[in-house]
């Protein structure tokens, strides 16, 4: 059974930082590209960042320089460090695992991030 379990969300003041983690089980973690997506109330889910099998990273243009994604294959975990948070970063953040070869995509249950002004 595949599980992606996010943690680290919470309430933070504008300008603050949060670090999210996503622990994966039930997959060969190193074979999957990992990503973070977010969904704000009334909006569609959008890309935050991805990290490939080879550690290449990709970010939403609006988040470059504030957010950093990384992965630790030994711990089957992907991280998202969020700095200089803004109220508009408030959303549920979802972890994603994707393997294009197998055509498999998995999602975590999400973790709430709330940034107060």
N, C-alpha and C positions, 0 to 999 in steps of 0.2 A: 504494500500500500504506500503510495506516494504521499508525503506530507511536506508542506512548506509552512514553517511556523515563524511568523514575524514577531518581533518584540522591540521595545525601545520607544514606542510612541508615547505621547502625553501632551501636557500643556506647557507652553513656553512663551515667554514674552518676546515681542518683536526685537530683533537684533541678537537673539540667543541662538543656541545650537542644540541639536539633537543628533543622536546616532542610532540608526535602525539596524537591526540584525535579522537575518532570515536563515534559519537552520533547515536544511533539507535532509530528508531520509527517503529510502525506497527507490532512489535513482543513483546512477553512477554520476555523481556530481560533476566530475571533471569533463564529462561528455556533453554538458548542457551549457548553453549561453544563459546567463542570469540577468534579470532586470528588475527594476522598480518602476511601478506605474502609480498614478494617483487619480483619485476621483473626488472632486469637490461636490457639495450638494447642488443638484440641478444641472450638473455638467457631465460630459462624457469622460470616460477614463482616458488618461493621456500618459504618454511616455515621460518618465523622469530621466532614467539612465539605464544603459545596458553594459555588460562586460562579457566579452566573448570567451570562448574556450582558450584562446591564446592571450587573454588579458587585455585585448583592445577595448577601449571604452568609448561610449557614445552618450551624449547628453542632449536634452532639450535645449535649444538655443538660449532660451530665457533663463536657464538655470546654470549655465556654464560659469565657473568661477566661484559659485557658492556651494554646490553639491559635489561630493566625491563618492564614486562607487568603487568598491574593491571586493575581491573574493579570496577566500582561504580554502583551497581544495582539501587540505589536510583536516579541516574542521567542517567541511561540507556547508560552509556558511558564506553568505554574501552580505556586505555591509553598505550602508548609505550614511555618509556624514553630511549633515546639513548645517551650514553656517549662515549667519546674517539672515535669519528667518524673518519672513514678512507675513502679515495677516493673510495675504492671498496664497500662501503656501498651505493654509489649512485644508485638509483633505484626509481621506482614508488612503493609506499607502499600501500597495499590494506588491508582493514578491512574485516573480514569474520565472519559470524555468522552461527553456525551449531547446528542442533538438530538431533541427530541420531535416536531418538524415532519416530519423524515425518518424518525423511528422508529429511529434508529441509536444504538448504545451500543458504546463501545470500552473495553478495559481494558489497562493496562500489565502488566508481568510481576511487579511487586512489588519492594519493597525492605525488607530486614529492619531493624527497630529493636529493640534490646535495651537495657533499662534495668536496671542492677544496683542492688541495695539496699546 
